[in-house]
Amino acid sequence: MDSLAVLSAPLYLHRASLSTHFRRRRHGLLRHQPLKSPPFSLKCVIDSHSPTAPIPLSDFQSHGGRPLSVHLASAPRMPPMRGGDGDALGLLFKDRIVFLGNEIDDFVAEAVMSQLLLLDSQDPAKDIRLFINCPGGSLSATMAILDVVQLVRADVSTVALGISASTASLILGAGTKGKRYAMPNTRIMIHQPLGGAGGNAIDVDIQAREITNNKQNVIRIISNFTGRSLEQVEKDIDRDRYMSPIEAVEYGIIDGVIDRESIIPLEPVPDRVIATLRCSEIAKDPKSFLNPEIPDDEIY
């Protein structure tokens, strides 16, 4: 936001306002009166380069005297995080849609949590849709969002698009079971927590133990919403593991893939259905996409 600086009137006018003068009246008496300084007009100018060469923006009605100038100094602009009534985020919020589209830090976490809690207090019976396009971020901030997702009474439907990596994949999988989705071209990635240690030997040992505790906590969370064993999850997150939406369904992170206006519901056993994202073709001739070795009544 541009900062505002006000330039005061010239110094000689201030001195003049403190001085006095005498006026001789007709009856010969001297009256002591203060000298009134002329009224000021307000002129707004925007200054994006030099404060000594302002560019006039608009001139208001002047009643004489020297104008008072207002200068706007250049400053870095920050994008708004919270949606208002006049922007896209505000309109989406009215439809109970929350968007997580930045790297997760304390500021982003506060914005997401406040929106989730507000929507839940307004109507806990209606679903909240949380769209995620996020590369990850702070583990502590992510845990705060994850706890609020599981705290609210309303069902939270998570939808991944673009990228849902690192800690963002935890939020994706923490949504309400059966309501966790991804768009067809999404990439999903899980891995173990990252961190560094510095200082003396004791401090390094303390930080190393904390990183290990965080890793075990992440393993437990992923195991809970995927149904996989702790040993399997620990092996899988040892290095970056990228997944397609179909692979994420198989792993148990999400429950289905959104294609246009339809959802392909897939259980975490994708070998029972030929993997495809062509929902319209499936609707026209579903049996052509089935595995002939599996009876029809076993198809989800």
N, C-alpha and C positions, 0 to 999 in steps of 0.2 A: 504494500500500500504506500502511495506517495506520502511523504512527510510534508507538513505544512509549516511555512515560516512567514511571519508577518513583519514587514518593514515599517517601522514607526515613522511619524512625521519628522521633517527636518528639525535639527536641534535649535535653530534660531527661532522657530515658532514656539518651542517650549519656553525659551527665555522671554519671548515677547509676552506670553501669557502670564508670566510672573511679574512683569513690569507694570507700571501705572502711568497714566497721563492725566492732565488737568484740562477741563473744558470750562471756559468762561461763560457763565449764563448772562442773560440780558440785565438782571438786577445787580450785576457787578460782583456776585459771590463766586468763589471758586469751589467746584465740586470735584471730589476725588473719586475717579471711576477706574475700574480695571479695564485694561485693553483686551477686548474679546478677539480670540483667534478665529479665522474664518472656518466655516464647517468643511468637513472632509467628505469626499465621495469615495466609494469603494470600487476598485478596479481589480478584477481577477485575471491573472496571467499565469500561464503554465511555462515553467522553465525546465526543459529537459536537458540543456547543455550547460549554459553559463548563467549564474545568478545576476550577472551585470547586464545581460541582454535578454530580458524577458520578452516573450511573444504574446501580444494581447489576445485574450480569449473572448472577453465580452466587457463592454463598458456599461456601468449602471448610470442612472440619472445623476448628473453632477450639479451641485449648488454653489460652485465657486471654490477657490482655494486649491491647494495641491492635493492630488489624489493619494490614497493609501493603497499600496500594492501588496498583493498576496502572491507568494511564489510557491510553486510545487517542486521540491527537489526530487531528483531521480532516486529510486530505491528498488531493490530486487522485488519481484512480484512472486507471491506464493499462491499456488492453486488452491481453491477452496476444497476442504475435505467433506464438509457436511452439506447436504443438499437443502436448498431452500425451495419456496413455492414456485420460483420462476426458472429453475434449471432442471436438467434431466434427472439428476439424482433425487431431487425433491419430488418430482412426479412419480418416479419409480418407488420411492419410499411410501407414497400414498397407496400404492398397489401391493405393499408389504414385500417389496424387493429390496434387498441389501446387497451392495456390490463391494467386493474385496478385490481391488485392482492395483494395489501398491505393495511394495515390500513391507513386511509386517514389522512395525516398531511400536513403541508405547502410544504414540499419537494415533496411529491407524487402529490399534487395538481398542483404544478408548472410543473412537468414532463408531466402530462396528458393534462393540458391546452396548453402547448407549442406545443405538438403533434397535438392536435385538430386544433389549429390556423394555423399551418403550412400546414396540409393537406387541410384545407379549402382554403388557399391562393393558393395552387397548382392547385386545380380543385374543385370549389364549386358545380359543377353539379354532382359529384360522391358521393355516400354514404360513410359515415365513420362508421365502425363497432366498437363499444365499448364493449368489453367483461369485465364482472364484476364478480369477486370472492372476496368479501370484507366484513368484519364484521362491517364496519362503521368507525367512527373516529371523527375528529374535525369538528364541525358544520360550523365554518367560512370557513375552507378549502373546505368543501363540497359545500357550497353555491357558492364559486368561480368557481368550476368545473361546477355546475349546470347552472350558468349564461353563461359560455362559450358554453356549449352544446346548449343553446337556442340562443346564439348570432351568431354562425357560420351559413353561408348560406347553407352549405351542410346538407343533412338529416343525423342525427345520429341514427343509429340502435343500440339499446342496447340489449345485450344478457347476461342473468344471468346464472351462473353455480356455483355449490358448495353452496355458501351462499351469499345472498345479504341482509344484515341486517342493521337496524338503518339508518344512513345517506346514506348508499349505495343504499337503496331502493328508496330514493328520486332521485338519478341520474338515476336509472333504469327507473322509471316512467316518467322522464323528457325527455326521448328520443322522436323521431318523432312518432306521432300517427300512428298506423298500422305497426310499425317496432320495437316494443318492445317485446322481446321474453325471454324464459327461457328454459333451458334443463330439461329433465323429472325429474331428482333427485334433483333439486335445492330447497333450502328452502329460503323463503322470509319473512322478519320480519319488522314490523313497530312499533314504540313506540314514546313517547314524549321525548323531549330533557332532558338530564341528566346534573346535575351540582351541585356545592357546594358553600357555602358562608362562609366567615370568616372575622374577623376584628371587628370593633366597630359596634354599632347598625345602624348607618347611612350607612356604607359600605354594611352591610348585606341586608339592605332594597334596596339599589341600585342594588345589584347583583340579588336579588329576582325578582325585576321588569324586569331586563334584561332577566332572564330565562323565565319569563312569556311572554315577547315579542317574544322570540325565539319560544316558543311553539305555539303561535298564527300564526307566520309566517310559521311554518311547517304544521299546520292545513290547512292554505290557499293553500300552494303548493300542498299538497295531494288532497285537494278538487278540485283544478283546473284540475289535470290530471286524476282524477278518475271520476269526475262528481258527487261525493257524497256531501251531505250537510255538512256544517261546524260542525253542532251539531253531526252528525253521525261520522265524522272523529275524533272529540275530544273524543267521547266515545270510539272509537276503539283503539286509541293510548294511552289510560289511563294506560294500562299495555302492556307488550310485546305481540304482536299478530303475530304468525307464520302462514304461508300459504304454501300450495303446489302450484305448477305452475297453476293447474286448478283453485284453489281458488283465486290465484292472478289475473287470467283472469276474474273471476267473479267480483272481487273487482274493477277492472279497472286499475291495476298497469301495466299489460302487455297485449299484444294483441294475443299471440299465444304460443304454446309449440313446440319446435323443437324435432323431433324424427328421428334420423339418418340423412338422407339427405332431409327429407321433413319437412314441417311445418304444424301443425294442426291449421288452423285459427279458432279461437273461439271468438265470440262476448261476451260481458259481460252478457250473458244470457245462461249459460251453461246447464240449465235444458232442453233446446231444443235438446241437443245432449247427448247421453250416454257418460259420461266421460271415456276416454280411451287414452292410449298412444301408442297403437299397430297400428301404421300408416300403416304398410304393409297389415295387415288384413283388415283395413278399405278400402284400395285401391282395394282389391280383391272383397269385397262384402259390399259396403257402406250401403245398406239398412238394413242389419242385425244389424247395430249399431244405427239405428234411433229409436226414440220414436214413436211407432205406432200411438199415439194419435195426433201427429203433422203432418200436410200435408207436402209432399215433397217440395213444393215451399216455405216453411217457413224455410227450413234448410239452414244455412249459409255455 
